[in-house]
Amino acid sequence: AEGHRMNDLKRWRALDQVKNIHIQGCNFWESIYLLYTNPQPEDAASTLAKMTLTEYGTTEETANVSSRNDPYAEGKYLLPYRKNKANIGFDGLNWNTAKYLYPISNREFRLTTATAGSGDFDSSSIYQNPGWSKNDGTLPVGD
């Protein structure tokens, strides 16, 4: 509850087992969806707007919720990453060992090259963390 869980998991090297994990949200498809499709305010002063829920699989471009028939939803859970194929976690979240360490910026390599300021990063006296490229903006190996 202190916001250090990810740091603990990295320190313990306990994230290697995370492979194709699909994050499940609330138990949406049993009853909560009715609050959006058929809102019934408890008192006359409140106003609830009706919302059109477009499930993934009907029209992918406008989908705003995951499908209730998705095998990972177990018929009831909202899957926040599976409402759009473009989401990075659509096919599941993964972890690889390169992510235990952050990449070293190519600015650091440029400062330590044999000729100061050169783009020849191979002549640098430091090396990149395992699984990362010396080019900025690249994903780790395996992503």
N, C-alpha and C positions, 0 to 999 in steps of 0.2 A: 504494500500500500504506500510505499515511500517513493515509488517511481524508479527503483533501482533493479527491477527484476531482469531486464535485458542485460544489464551489466553483469549481474550475478551469473546468468546463463552463459554469457561469453567467457567469463573468468573460469567457470567450472568446465568449459568446453562441452556443454550439455545440449548443443543445438544440432549436432550431426544427425540426429534421428528425424529431423523435420524434413519430410519429403512429401510433396503433393498434399499439403494440408489445406482443407477448405474451411475457411472461417464461417461459423454459423452464427447468425444473429438471434433475435428473439423468436419465440414461438408465434409466428405471424399468421400462418395459414389456418389455424384452428379457430381463432376468433378476432384477433386484432385487426385483420383486414376489413372487418365489418365497420370499424370506426371510420374508415376512409370511403368505403363504397356505399354505406347506408348510415350516415351519422345520425344519432339520436341524442340531442342535448338533454342533460338531466334537469336543467331549469330553463325557463323561457328567456332569461337574459343572455344565455350563451348561444353563440352561433358557430356551427361547425360546417365547414365547406366540404362538399362532396368532391372526391378526387378520383380520377380515372386511373386505375392500376393497369399498366400494360406489362404483362409477363414476358420475360425473355423467351424467345421461341415463336412468338406470334409475329411481332415486327421488331427486329433487332435494333433498328435505328432509333426507335422511340421508347424502347423498354425502360421502365423505371423501377422494376422489381424483378427478382429472380423468379423462375418458374416454380410453381408448387409441385410439379412433377419431376423436378430435378432429383436424380438419385442421391445427391449429397444432402438434400434438404430433408430427407426422411418424411416427406409429405407435410411438414409443418414449419420448418425453419426458414427464415429469410437469409439468403446468402448474398451479402453486400458486394462481393467481387464477381458474382456470376450474373449480373444484369446486363453486361455489355462485354462482348468478346474482346474489346480493346483494353479492358482492365488488366493490369499486370498480374493479378492473382487469379485470373479466370480459370486457368487450368491447375490451380493449386499453388500454394506458396512453398518455396524450397529454401534450403539453407545449404551453403557449401563452405568449406573450410577457409576460403579466401576472405570471407566476411568477418572472421574473427579479428582481423586487423584492417585498418583503413589504408588506402593507397597513399603512397608518398607523392606529393605534387611534383610535376616536372619542373616547377620553379626551383625546388631544392636540388634537383639534378643539374640544372643549368648553373647554379651557384658553385657546384663542386666539380665541374668538368675540368679536364686538363687545361683547356684554354677557356678562361673565365667568360661566361655568357654564351658559349658555343651551344649548338643544338645537338652535339655529339654526346648523347646521354650515356653511351656505353663506356666513355672514358671517365665517368663520374666515380668518385671514391665511395659512394654509397650505392646500395642496391634496393630494388623495389621489393615490397612485401610479397610473399608467395601468393600466386594466383592473380596478380594484378599486372597490367601493362604499364609501361613507362609513359604512355600517351594519356593526357588528361581527358576526362569525360568518357572513359571506356568502362564497360561492365567487367566484373571479375570473370575468370575462366569458369565455365560451367553455367553461366546465365544466358 
